[in-house]
Amino acid sequence: MTTGPARVSAFPPILGRRPWLLILGSLPGIASLRAGEYYAHPRNAFWPIMSALFDAPLDQPYARRTAALHAAGVAVWDVLAEATRPGSGDAAIDAATAQVHDIRGLLLRRSSITTIAFNGTTAHRLFVRLVSPTLPASRATNLDYLLLPSTSPAHAALTPAAKLRRWRILLAARPRG
């Protein structure tokens, strides 16, 4: 008996009290789903990048790393709440089964968010197609949007060091004061 593609459900956001930055991915991969943690694949560059930029300690448990993001004003979520997808690859997401998170509601409730960073082109494409049209113009125009290279090990066109160099733009986007 063969089984079809798995129905994947995403996690709640990593969300502190006053985030200025929302990092959006697409949908958790298999390693993340098994661990119940964002970006759990050992070769994913996300946590090393967060460590370098926002002092999220790599050698500490997940709760300590997420607390460091809270303290830095960094929120993390996925555009999709659910979708059918075999494996971990974004290209395998069945668009007809995709259900979006309430990012619109989050952005309306959290006016402190001034920047949205997309962890790869799939997250950006999904946001533009599924979320952006729902945002009031007054909120959409008050956001900065940054398309960054995917931290996934599947995105091998850039080394982890090159990804970090590109992600450093977030430091320039950080509000002063």
C-alpha positions in Angstrom: 0.0 0.0 0.0 1.4 3.4 -0.9 0.6 6.6 0.9 0.2 10.0 -0.7 2.0 13.2 0.2 1.9 14.2 3.8 -0.3 17.0 5.2 2.0 19.3 6.9 1.0 21.7 9.6 3.2 24.6 10.7 4.1 25.9 14.1 2.8 28.9 16.0 5.0 32.0 15.6 8.1 32.9 17.6 6.7 36.2 18.8 7.8 38.5 21.5 6.1 41.5 22.9 7.3 44.2 20.4 8.9 42.7 17.3 10.2 45.0 14.7 11.2 42.2 12.3 9.1 39.3 11.0 11.0 36.5 9.2 8.8 34.4 7.1 9.5 31.0 5.8 7.2 28.8 3.7 6.5 25.6 5.6 8.6 23.4 8.1 10.7 20.6 6.7 10.8 17.1 8.0 13.6 17.6 10.5 11.8 20.6 11.9 8.5 18.8 12.1 10.1 15.9 13.9 11.9 18.2 16.4 8.9 20.6 16.8 11.2 23.5 16.2 11.8 26.0 13.5 14.8 25.3 11.3 15.9 22.1 13.1 17.9 20.6 10.2 21.5 20.5 11.3 22.8 22.0 8.1 20.2 24.8 7.9 22.0 28.1 8.3 19.1 29.9 10.1 20.3 29.5 13.7 24.0 30.2 12.9 22.8 33.4 11.2 20.5 34.3 14.1 23.5 33.7 16.4 25.7 36.0 14.5 23.2 38.8 14.0 21.1 38.6 17.2 23.1 36.6 19.8 20.8 33.6 19.7 23.1 31.1 21.4 23.8 28.1 19.2 24.9 25.9 22.1 21.7 26.5 24.1 18.3 24.8 24.0 15.6 26.0 21.6 13.8 27.9 24.3 16.9 30.0 25.0 17.5 30.7 21.3 13.8 31.8 20.8 14.1 34.0 24.0 17.1 35.7 22.4 15.0 36.4 19.3 12.2 37.9 21.5 14.8 40.1 23.2 16.1 41.3 19.8 12.6 42.1 18.5 12.7 39.2 15.9 9.5 37.2 15.1 9.5 34.0 13.0 6.6 32.4 11.2 5.7 30.6 8.1 3.4 31.9 5.4 1.6 28.6 5.2 -0.3 27.1 8.1 -0.9 23.9 6.2 -0.3 22.2 2.9 0.2 18.8 1.3 3.8 18.2 0.5 5.9 15.0 0.0 9.3 15.5 1.6 10.7 18.8 2.6 11.2 20.6 -0.7 9.3 23.9 -1.2 8.8 23.0 -4.9 6.7 20.0 -3.8 4.1 22.1 -2.0 0.6 21.4 -3.5 -0.6 25.0 -4.0 -4.2 23.8 -4.2 -4.0 22.5 -0.6 -2.2 25.5 0.9 -3.8 27.4 3.8 -2.2 30.7 4.9 -1.5 31.8 8.4 -3.3 34.9 9.6 -0.3 37.2 8.8 -2.7 40.0 7.9 -4.1 39.8 11.5 -0.6 39.7 13.0 0.5 42.8 11.0 -2.6 44.7 12.0 -2.2 43.8 15.7 1.5 44.3 15.8 2.2 47.8 14.4 5.8 47.5 15.8 6.7 45.2 12.9 8.3 47.5 10.3 10.3 44.9 8.3 9.4 41.6 6.7 12.3 39.4 5.7 11.6 36.4 3.4 13.6 33.3 4.0 13.8 32.4 0.3 11.8 32.9 -2.8 9.0 30.5 -2.0 8.1 32.4 1.1 8.2 35.7 -0.9 6.1 34.3 -3.7 3.5 32.8 -1.3 3.3 36.1 0.6 2.8 38.2 -2.6 0.1 35.8 -3.8 -1.8 35.0 -0.6 -1.2 37.7 2.0 -0.2 41.0 0.3 -3.6 41.4 -1.5 -5.4 41.2 1.9 -3.4 43.9 3.6 -4.8 47.4 3.8 -2.7 49.8 1.7 -2.0 51.9 4.8 -0.3 49.0 6.5 1.4 47.5 3.4 3.1 50.7 2.4 4.5 51.1 5.9 6.6 47.9 5.7 10.0 47.3 4.3 10.3 44.0 2.5 13.6 42.1 2.2 14.0 38.9 0.0 16.9 37.0 1.5 18.5 33.7 0.3 17.0 30.6 1.8 18.9 29.2 4.8 18.0 25.7 3.7 20.8 23.3 2.9 18.9 22.6 -0.3 19.8 26.1 -1.4 23.4 25.2 -2.1 24.1 28.0 -4.6 25.5 30.0 -1.7 27.8 28.9 1.2 26.6 29.5 4.7 29.1 32.4 5.0 27.7 34.0 1.8 24.2 33.6 3.2 25.2 35.3 6.4 26.8 38.2 4.4 23.4 38.7 2.6 21.4 38.4 5.8 23.5 41.1 7.5 21.2 43.7 5.8 18.8 43.0 8.7 21.2 44.9 11.0 20.8 48.0 8.8 17.0 47.6 8.9 16.9 47.5 12.7 15.2 50.5 14.2 17.4 52.9 16.1 16.7 53.9 19.6 
